[in-house]
């Protein structure tokens, strides 16, 4: 369980909205002794274009990473957290770039009802043919005296 205090402010600079959010960890039941995060959205206008920059920083302190194996624990946590942050930033960048792209009109898709939609998959079609073949084989085999 964690308890945090968050303060935010928004203001306009040259009629462009700016945002600042600060978060301070007050209590955590496990792992984290203290933490503080700062998120800033800065926008600037250059030649009739608006550029936006999102700045995020977080610092945390944990007594769980001290003791006999503290150095080993810190190196593992540090490497893991760096990898996760890089992955998160790359995913965020891809989502933002995708959202910024204009939508490409697509042709309307035909929704197929009935069994035909299942038999478009070659695996399903092969399985159906195999089952039908086995059914015919066993039915014909039973009729022989």
C-alpha positions, 0 to 999 in steps of 0.5 A: 500500500502506498500513500502519495501527495500530488500537486499540479499546476497549469498555466499559459505561457504566450497563450500556450498551455503548460503543465507541471505535476509533482508527486511525493511518496508519503508512506509505503508499506513495503520496498520503498522508503521514499519517492518523488516524481516530477512530470512537466509538459512543455510546449513551444511555438516555433514558426506556426508549429507547436513542439511539445516535450514531456519530461518525467523524472522519478527518484526513489530510496529503498532500504531493501537494497542494503545489507550483505547482498545490497550491491548485487541487488542494486545492480540487478534492480538497476539493470532491470529498471533501465531496460524497462524504462527504455522499453516503455519509452520506445512503446510510448514513442511508437504510440505517439507517432502512430496517433500523429499519423493521419488516418488512412481510409480503408475499404469497408470490410465484408463481414462473413456470417456462417461456416465459410469464415472458419474454412478460410484458415488452411489448418481448419480446412485441413482438419475438417477434411481429415475428420470428414475422411475418417468419418466416411472411412469408418462408416464404409468399414462398418457396412462390410460383412 
